[in-house]
Amino acid sequence: VRTFDMWRARSPRVNRVGLLFVLHLAELAPLLSGAGGRLRQLAPERRRHWLSRVEHLPLRAVRELTRAVKTLVLLCYYGDPAVMARLGYDADANMRRGVELRRTEGRP
């Protein structure tokens, strides 16, 4: 959430407003479609099922928008240093190895 919020805060105003609109629409869409409540109110399994159904709707624009938001969320999730550390990825160690390799090979 922190990385997503930072990304959103640094985006142009029109992107921030548009994304906020899409997120509010996503929150209300299950309620409006008869799924039994707002997105955050659904039990995790029902939420996953509902989102999966949306990703496969015949309405191309809805599918693409859903996949775009999902991709953005995943990029922000895996771009979070704390998440990457929990997965065993050490960016600082990789950077040190890269610097040392460039120095060893005489590259700038």
Backbone bond lengths (Angstrom), bond angles and torsions (degrees), N, CA, C in turn:
res aa  C-N    CA-C-N  psi(-1)  N-CA   C-N-CA  omega(-1)  CA-C   N-CA-C  phi
1 V - - - 1.450 - - 1.530 110.14 -
2 R 1.313 116.49 -40.12 1.463 120.31 -178.14 1.534 110.92 -61.47
3 T 1.333 116.86 -46.10 1.465 120.46 -179.50 1.521 110.58 -65.50
4 F 1.325 116.74 -40.86 1.465 121.13 177.87 1.531 109.87 -61.03
5 D 1.319 116.83 -45.61 1.471 120.81 179.21 1.530 111.54 -62.62
6 M 1.334 116.83 -39.94 1.471 119.87 178.34 1.526 110.26 -65.13
7 W 1.327 116.74 -43.74 1.456 120.98 178.77 1.529 110.41 -60.73
8 R 1.329 115.35 -46.84 1.461 120.53 -178.77 1.527 110.71 -63.30
9 A 1.323 117.42 -41.64 1.465 121.29 -178.90 1.528 111.90 -64.39
10 R 1.328 117.25 -30.04 1.466 121.16 -178.57 1.525 112.66 -89.59
11 S 1.316 117.02 -5.27 1.463 121.17 -179.61 1.533 110.41 -76.86
12 P 1.334 116.86 157.82 1.466 119.63 174.43 1.528 110.20 -59.61
13 R 1.314 115.52 151.25 1.472 121.58 -176.17 1.528 112.64 -51.85
14 V 1.323 117.35 -44.48 1.465 119.98 -177.81 1.538 110.41 -62.44
15 N 1.318 118.18 -36.50 1.469 121.24 177.13 1.520 111.19 -68.02
16 R 1.338 116.18 -41.90 1.478 119.73 179.09 1.519 110.89 -60.97
17 V 1.323 116.11 -46.24 1.466 120.62 -178.72 1.526 110.22 -65.33
18 G 1.332 116.40 -44.70 1.459 120.10 179.84 1.518 112.27 -62.46
19 L 1.308 116.87 -43.03 1.461 120.88 179.79 1.527 110.70 -66.38
20 L 1.312 117.03 -40.53 1.467 120.48 177.58 1.530 110.21 -61.14
21 F 1.323 116.65 -41.48 1.466 121.10 177.74 1.533 110.19 -61.38
22 V 1.320 117.01 -46.64 1.473 121.61 -179.62 1.526 110.58 -62.24
23 L 1.321 117.46 -41.39 1.466 120.55 -179.94 1.525 111.59 -66.16
24 H 1.324 117.02 -39.63 1.474 119.88 176.68 1.523 110.58 -66.21
25 L 1.316 116.30 -39.81 1.460 120.42 177.31 1.527 110.32 -62.85
26 A 1.333 116.78 -42.89 1.470 120.96 178.08 1.521 111.02 -62.42
27 E 1.306 116.87 -36.38 1.472 120.84 179.24 1.527 111.18 -65.09
28 L 1.325 116.55 -39.59 1.470 120.79 -176.69 1.518 113.92 -88.33
29 A 1.313 118.67 -21.81 1.461 122.07 -173.80 1.530 114.16 -55.87
30 P 1.325 120.61 -43.70 1.474 118.56 178.59 1.535 112.00 -61.81
31 L 1.302 116.64 -37.94 1.463 120.77 178.37 1.522 109.90 -63.35
32 L 1.330 116.16 -45.40 1.458 121.15 -178.72 1.527 112.70 -69.96
33 S 1.323 117.06 -24.70 1.467 120.29 -178.68 1.526 112.79 -93.41
34 G 1.329 116.10 2.46 1.463 119.45 177.27 1.514 115.17 85.74
35 A 1.322 117.72 19.14 1.467 120.69 -178.45 1.525 112.79 -80.46
36 G 1.315 117.27 -5.72 1.459 119.06 173.98 1.508 116.54 105.69
37 G 1.296 118.80 5.60 1.461 120.26 177.11 1.513 111.37 160.04
38 R 1.315 114.05 178.71 1.458 119.76 175.81 1.521 109.24 -67.60
39 L 1.314 116.57 162.38 1.461 121.26 -176.81 1.527 111.61 -55.20
40 R 1.326 117.26 -48.01 1.474 120.30 -178.02 1.518 112.69 -70.18
41 Q 1.330 118.00 -17.66 1.464 120.84 179.79 1.525 112.52 -84.58
42 L 1.327 116.75 -18.52 1.465 119.85 -178.77 1.529 109.79 -71.89
43 A 1.314 115.03 146.37 1.468 120.08 174.15 1.528 107.62 -61.80
44 P 1.339 118.34 149.56 1.471 120.45 -176.35 1.531 114.51 -49.15
45 E 1.336 117.82 -43.82 1.468 120.20 -178.86 1.533 111.14 -66.86
46 R 1.315 117.88 -40.13 1.477 120.76 177.74 1.521 110.29 -67.43
47 R 1.329 116.63 -36.57 1.467 120.70 178.41 1.528 110.13 -64.11
48 R 1.339 116.53 -46.38 1.471 120.16 178.00 1.528 111.03 -60.31
49 H 1.317 116.52 -43.59 1.467 121.09 179.99 1.527 110.39 -62.52
50 W 1.327 116.80 -45.79 1.463 120.58 -179.03 1.532 110.37 -62.82
51 L 1.333 117.30 -46.21 1.467 120.35 179.83 1.524 111.42 -63.45
52 S 1.308 117.45 -37.97 1.466 121.01 177.40 1.525 110.51 -62.73
53 R 1.316 116.73 -41.94 1.473 120.30 177.98 1.524 110.94 -62.71
54 V 1.323 117.20 -40.81 1.463 120.91 179.92 1.530 110.34 -63.24
55 E 1.329 116.78 -38.97 1.466 120.60 179.68 1.527 112.96 -64.64
56 H 1.309 117.17 -16.75 1.459 120.82 -177.88 1.529 113.07 -116.31
57 L 1.311 117.38 16.17 1.468 120.45 177.16 1.527 110.39 -64.28
58 P 1.324 116.77 152.48 1.465 119.36 177.87 1.532 113.12 -71.65
59 L 1.325 117.12 -12.50 1.467 120.59 179.54 1.529 109.14 -80.13
60 R 1.303 116.08 105.36 1.459 121.49 -173.47 1.530 112.82 -57.12
61 A 1.315 117.11 -43.85 1.469 120.50 -177.68 1.531 110.99 -61.38
62 V 1.320 117.12 -40.55 1.470 120.96 179.63 1.527 109.81 -66.96
63 R 1.340 116.70 -44.76 1.473 120.30 178.17 1.514 111.08 -58.90
64 E 1.329 116.73 -47.14 1.466 120.24 -177.39 1.517 112.12 -66.63
65 L 1.313 117.14 -39.99 1.465 120.20 178.08 1.525 110.20 -64.99
66 T 1.321 116.69 -42.64 1.465 121.14 178.43 1.522 110.66 -60.98
67 R 1.310 116.56 -45.49 1.464 120.17 -179.64 1.530 111.17 -67.66
68 A 1.324 117.42 -35.09 1.467 120.03 178.51 1.530 110.56 -64.69
69 V 1.332 116.86 -45.09 1.468 120.24 179.05 1.528 110.08 -65.48
70 K 1.328 117.10 -41.16 1.466 120.53 178.63 1.532 110.35 -61.39
71 T 1.315 116.79 -43.23 1.462 120.98 178.84 1.519 110.93 -62.00
72 L 1.323 116.99 -44.15 1.462 121.52 178.15 1.525 110.78 -59.84
73 V 1.314 116.62 -45.03 1.467 120.76 179.72 1.531 110.56 -62.76
74 L 1.332 116.80 -43.28 1.467 119.78 179.40 1.522 111.46 -65.20
75 L 1.332 117.39 -41.19 1.462 120.18 177.42 1.527 110.94 -60.51
76 C 1.311 115.65 -43.06 1.467 119.54 178.94 1.529 110.84 -66.93
77 Y 1.327 116.70 -39.64 1.464 120.25 179.65 1.525 110.72 -62.14
78 Y 1.335 116.00 -52.42 1.449 119.11 -178.07 1.526 112.80 -77.45
79 G 1.313 117.65 -10.01 1.449 121.48 174.74 1.517 113.12 -87.72
80 D 1.313 116.18 -5.52 1.461 121.34 -179.95 1.522 109.40 -78.57
81 P 1.329 117.84 122.18 1.474 120.44 -178.22 1.530 113.43 -56.56
82 A 1.319 118.22 -36.09 1.466 120.36 -179.60 1.529 110.81 -66.87
83 V 1.321 117.04 -39.64 1.470 120.73 177.88 1.523 109.38 -65.03
84 M 1.313 116.31 -46.65 1.466 119.75 -179.27 1.532 110.92 -61.72
85 A 1.315 117.24 -38.54 1.469 119.99 177.95 1.527 110.60 -63.64
86 R 1.330 117.25 -40.47 1.469 120.46 178.23 1.519 111.69 -64.80
87 L 1.339 115.95 -27.05 1.464 120.64 178.36 1.531 111.90 -85.58
88 G 1.350 116.41 -2.28 1.450 120.75 177.99 1.514 114.56 92.50
89 Y 1.307 118.53 8.93 1.458 121.78 179.65 1.521 108.87 -91.01
90 D 1.309 117.05 125.12 1.461 122.17 -179.55 1.525 108.71 -115.62
91 A 1.316 116.74 95.82 1.466 121.80 -176.79 1.525 111.53 -61.16
92 D 1.309 117.64 -39.86 1.465 120.40 -179.10 1.532 111.02 -64.28
93 A 1.326 116.92 -41.42 1.468 120.09 178.63 1.527 110.39 -65.27
94 N 1.329 117.04 -40.38 1.471 119.80 177.69 1.525 110.92 -64.11
95 M 1.305 116.94 -39.01 1.460 120.83 178.79 1.534 110.21 -64.69
96 R 1.338 116.99 -44.12 1.460 120.02 178.39 1.528 111.03 -60.97
97 R 1.346 117.19 -43.30 1.471 120.08 178.44 1.523 110.56 -62.77
98 G 1.319 117.71 -40.42 1.458 121.27 179.25 1.516 112.41 -64.63
99 V 1.318 116.48 -43.63 1.469 121.22 178.60 1.520 109.60 -62.56
100 E 1.332 116.50 -45.09 1.467 120.83 179.86 1.527 111.03 -64.08
101 L 1.307 118.16 -41.17 1.464 121.59 179.06 1.548 110.39 -63.65
102 R 1.314 116.67 -44.25 1.468 119.58 178.60 1.524 110.41 -62.30
103 R 1.328 115.91 -41.25 1.469 119.81 179.86 1.542 109.53 -64.72
104 T 1.325 117.25 -45.37 1.466 122.69 -179.87 1.539 110.94 -60.46
105 E 1.328 116.75 -40.81 1.458 121.33 -178.01 1.524 112.78 -84.65
106 G 1.330 116.91 -5.25 1.450 121.61 179.30 1.525 114.36 73.56
107 R 1.336 115.85 24.38 1.466 120.23 178.53 1.519 109.80 -90.89
108 P 1.343 115.86 150.89 1.485 118.39 179.07 1.507 112.37 -67.77
